[in-house]
């Protein structure tokens, strides 16, 4: 669950983002080139929400903070998770606070990532959770194992690492997690996940998309901000297996307006990867075959793009 495939994709993703462009007619902002300047074009007033307090001593018997609190903001995140920071920055990273706790020879480490919004935190969690295996005693949505708890609540993506040679008990690890989660505000935010059709959707395959780093593990339409998300628009995807044997991945992106969606479609058509062959063109969409010979479609309806790829009939 820590950083699956992050290092392997980092180099490719860095190259992809340097070519990010957006049709001016869409009236949207975009990521500027290169990982050194990767950031959201619109940063909410995150300071209006007070940072959740970190646990002090006593969350469990004998436990206390150990060593200094380490804080990372902006591009400093590369100093902590080089090879995985790009995804956080794409979703809207604010800061990371990292604190160790000890009891005798046992150590736990709490990593609290504050994101721009609850949708941003959920987006990271869905990418990092692996096969979701929750611990019921953890007081938030989580995907956990003995060596690491991975959680999301409000605008926080949180991990507790239990990697010492003398491991903490599961109860102690959960106690640290819950001590922090209790200080996190419960915030809700609508996301495009609700727009995904229910029939045939593979449970646990849902993902939020906010740019090339999140999209790349599932499909490559082209380089850069190929969907014109501009660091502000979220899309949602999931895998589907239908009773008649058909299977595909579906991606839905609701844009701010029909004009923005039309401009995004035009940009997508004009910037497709050279290995994607368009087999049918129409004003509000197109059909294609990818480099593996698998079919796909893209259609616009009003302010929404609906793409299906890796179709198996």
C-alpha positions in Angstrom: 0.0 0.0 0.0 3.0 2.4 0.5 3.7 3.7 -3.0 2.7 1.0 -5.5 4.5 1.4 -8.9 5.2 5.1 -8.0 9.0 5.0 -8.7 8.5 3.1 -11.9 6.0 5.6 -13.3 7.6 8.7 -12.0 10.1 9.3 -14.9 7.4 8.7 -17.5 4.9 10.9 -15.8 7.5 13.7 -15.4 8.0 13.7 -19.1 4.3 13.6 -19.7 3.5 16.7 -17.6 6.1 18.9 -19.3 3.9 18.9 -22.4 0.7 19.9 -20.6 -1.3 22.4 -22.7 -4.9 23.4 -22.8 -7.0 24.9 -25.6 -7.4 28.6 -24.7 -11.1 28.5 -25.8 -11.8 26.4 -22.7 -11.0 29.4 -20.5 -9.2 27.1 -17.9 -5.9 27.3 -16.2 -3.3 24.5 -16.5 -0.3 23.0 -14.8 2.9 24.7 -15.9 5.7 22.5 -17.2 7.9 20.3 -15.1 7.7 18.8 -11.7 9.4 21.7 -10.1 6.4 23.9 -10.7 3.6 21.3 -10.6 0.7 22.7 -8.6 -3.0 23.3 -8.8 -4.1 26.4 -10.6 -6.7 27.2 -8.0 -5.8 26.9 -4.3 -8.7 27.0 -1.9 -8.3 29.0 1.4 -7.0 26.0 3.3 -5.8 28.2 6.1 -9.5 28.8 6.9 -9.6 25.2 8.2 -7.3 24.8 11.3 -4.8 22.0 11.1 -5.7 19.0 13.1 -3.7 18.6 16.3 -1.2 15.8 16.5 -1.5 13.3 19.4 0.6 14.0 22.5 1.8 11.4 25.0 -0.7 8.9 26.5 -2.8 7.9 23.5 -1.8 4.4 24.8 0.0 3.4 27.9 3.7 4.2 27.8 3.7 6.0 24.5 5.1 9.5 23.8 6.3 11.6 20.9 10.0 11.0 20.0 12.2 13.4 18.1 11.2 16.7 16.3 8.0 17.2 14.3 9.0 17.2 10.6 6.9 19.4 8.3 6.9 19.4 4.5 5.1 22.0 2.3 5.0 22.4 -1.5 7.9 21.0 -3.4 9.6 20.0 -0.1 7.5 16.8 -0.4 10.0 15.5 -2.9 12.5 15.3 -0.1 10.3 12.8 1.8 8.7 10.7 -1.0 10.6 11.3 -4.2 8.9 9.2 -6.9 5.4 9.6 -5.3 5.1 13.4 -4.6 3.8 14.2 -8.0 0.4 12.5 -7.4 -0.1 14.5 -4.1 0.8 17.8 -5.8 -1.6 17.0 -8.7 -4.5 16.4 -6.3 -3.7 19.5 -4.3 -1.1 19.0 -1.5 -0.9 21.5 1.3 1.4 20.1 3.9 2.7 16.9 5.5 3.4 16.6 9.2 5.4 13.6 10.3 5.9 12.6 13.9 7.4 9.4 15.5 6.2 7.9 18.8 8.0 5.4 21.0 7.4 3.0 23.8 10.6 1.4 25.1 12.1 -0.2 21.9 8.9 0.1 19.8 8.3 3.0 17.3 5.3 4.2 15.3 5.3 6.9 12.7 2.3 9.1 11.9 2.2 10.8 8.5 -0.6 13.4 8.2 -1.1 14.8 4.7 -3.3 17.8 4.6 -4.9 18.3 1.1 -6.8 21.2 -0.4 -10.2 19.5 0.0 -11.9 16.2 1.0 -12.1 15.3 -2.7 -8.3 15.7 -3.0 -7.7 13.5 0.1 -10.1 10.9 -1.2 -8.4 10.9 -4.6 -5.0 10.1 -3.0 -6.5 7.5 -0.8 -8.2 5.6 -3.6 -4.9 5.5 -5.5 -2.9 4.3 -2.5 -5.3 1.9 -0.7 -4.6 -1.2 -2.8 -7.2 -3.9 -2.2 -9.2 -2.2 0.6 -8.9 -4.2 3.8 -10.3 -2.1 6.6 -9.6 -2.5 10.3 -13.0 -2.0 12.0 -11.5 -0.5 15.1 -10.1 2.5 13.1 -12.5 5.4 13.2 -12.4 6.4 9.5 -12.3 4.8 6.1 -9.1 2.8 6.0 -7.2 0.0 4.2 -4.8 -1.5 6.7 -2.4 -4.3 7.6 -0.2 -4.9 10.6 2.7 -2.8 9.2 0.7 0.1 7.9 -2.6 1.8 8.4 -3.8 3.9 5.5 -6.8 6.3 6.1 -8.8 9.2 4.8 -11.0 11.6 6.8 -12.0 15.1 5.8 -9.1 16.7 3.9 -6.5 14.4 5.4 -4.8 11.4 4.0 -3.1 9.6 6.9 -0.7 6.7 7.4 0.6 5.1 10.5 3.7 2.9 9.9 4.5 0.1 12.3 7.9 -1.0 10.8 10.2 -1.3 13.8 12.0 -4.5 14.6 9.9 -4.7 17.7 6.4 -4.1 16.3 3.6 -2.4 18.2 0.4 -4.2 18.8 -2.6 -3.7 16.4 -4.4 -2.1 19.3 -1.6 0.4 19.9 -1.4 1.3 16.2 -5.1 1.9 16.0 -5.0 4.0 19.2 -2.5 6.3 17.6 -4.6 6.6 14.4 -7.7 7.2 16.3 -6.1 9.8 18.5 -5.3 11.9 15.4 -8.5 11.1 13.6 -10.5 12.4 16.5 -9.0 15.9 15.9 -9.9 15.9 12.2 -13.1 17.6 11.1 -15.6 15.4 9.3 -16.0 17.2 5.9 -18.0 15.9 2.9 -17.7 16.9 -0.7 -19.5 15.8 -3.8 -17.4 14.0 -6.4 -18.0 12.6 -9.9 -17.9 9.1 -8.3 -21.7 9.4 -7.9 -22.0 9.8 -11.7 -20.5 6.4 -12.4 -23.2 3.8 -13.4 -23.9 1.2 -10.8 -24.6 -1.8 -13.1 -21.6 -4.0 -13.6 -19.2 -1.7 -11.6 -16.4 -3.7 -10.1 -16.4 -2.9 -6.3 -13.2 -1.2 -5.2 -12.1 -0.1 -8.7 -13.4 3.5 -8.4 -10.8 6.2 -8.8 -10.8 10.0 -8.9 -8.7 11.6 -11.7 -7.3 15.2 -11.6 -4.5 15.0 -14.1 -1.9 12.8 -15.9 -0.4 11.1 -12.9 -3.7 9.7 -11.7 -4.9 8.8 -15.2 -1.6 7.2 -16.4 -1.9 3.8 -14.6 -5.2 3.2 -16.3 -4.9 4.6 -19.8 -2.8 6.9 -21.9 -4.7 9.1 -24.3 -1.7 11.3 -24.8 0.9 13.5 -23.0 0.3 16.2 -20.5 -3.1 17.4 -19.3 -4.8 15.5 -22.2 -8.3 15.8 -20.6 -7.9 19.6 -19.9 -8.6 19.1 -16.2 -6.5 22.1 -15.4 -5.9 21.2 -11.8 -9.4 22.0 -10.8 -11.7 19.5 -12.5 -12.2 16.0 -11.1 -13.1 13.0 -13.2 -14.0 9.5 -12.0 -13.4 6.1 -13.4 -14.2 2.4 -12.6 -13.9 -1.0 -14.2 -17.0 -2.7 -15.4 -18.0 -6.4 -15.9 -21.4 -6.8 -17.4 -23.6 -10.0 -17.2 -23.4 -10.4 -21.0 -19.6 -10.7 -20.8 -18.7 -7.2 -21.9 -15.9 -5.5 -20.0 -14.4 -2.0 -20.1 -13.1 0.9 -18.1 -15.4 3.9 -18.0 -14.3 7.5 -17.3 -16.7 10.4 -16.7 -15.5 14.0 -16.5 -18.1 16.7 -15.7 -16.7 20.1 -16.8 -17.9 23.5 -15.6 -19.8 24.2 -18.8 -20.7 22.6 -22.2 -18.3 25.1 -23.8 -15.4 23.8 -21.6 -16.3 20.2 -22.4 -16.4 20.9 -26.1 -13.0 22.6 -25.9 -11.7 19.7 -23.9 -12.9 17.2 -26.5 -11.3 19.3 -29.3 -8.0 19.3 -27.4 -8.2 15.6 -26.8 -8.9 14.8 -30.5 -6.0 17.0 -31.5 -3.5 15.6 -29.0 -4.0 11.9 -29.1 -1.1 9.5 -28.7 0.3 8.5 -32.0 -0.5 4.8 -31.2 -4.2 5.5 -30.9 -6.1 5.1 -34.2 -9.4 6.9 -34.7 -11.8 4.6 -36.4 -14.9 6.8 -36.3 -15.2 10.6 -35.9 -18.3 12.6 -35.1 -18.9 16.2 -33.8 -19.4 15.1 -30.2 -17.0 12.2 -30.0 -15.0 9.5 -31.7 -14.2 5.8 -31.7 -10.7 4.5 -31.5 -8.4 1.5 -31.2 -5.5 1.6 -28.8 -2.0 0.2 -29.3 -3.1 -3.2 -28.1 -6.0 -3.4 -30.6 -8.6 -2.8 -27.9 -11.6 -0.6 -28.8 -12.7 2.6 -27.1 -15.1 5.5 -27.4 -15.4 9.1 -26.3 -18.7 11.0 -26.2 -19.7 14.5 -25.1 -23.1 15.2 -23.8 -23.5 18.8 -22.6 -20.9 19.5 -20.0 -19.8 15.9 -19.6 -17.3 13.7 -21.4 -17.9 9.9 -21.2 -15.0 7.7 -22.3 -14.9 3.9 -22.4 -11.6 2.1 -23.1 -10.1 -1.4 -23.0 -13.5 -2.6 -24.3 -13.8 -6.4 -24.5 -17.0 -7.6 -26.3 
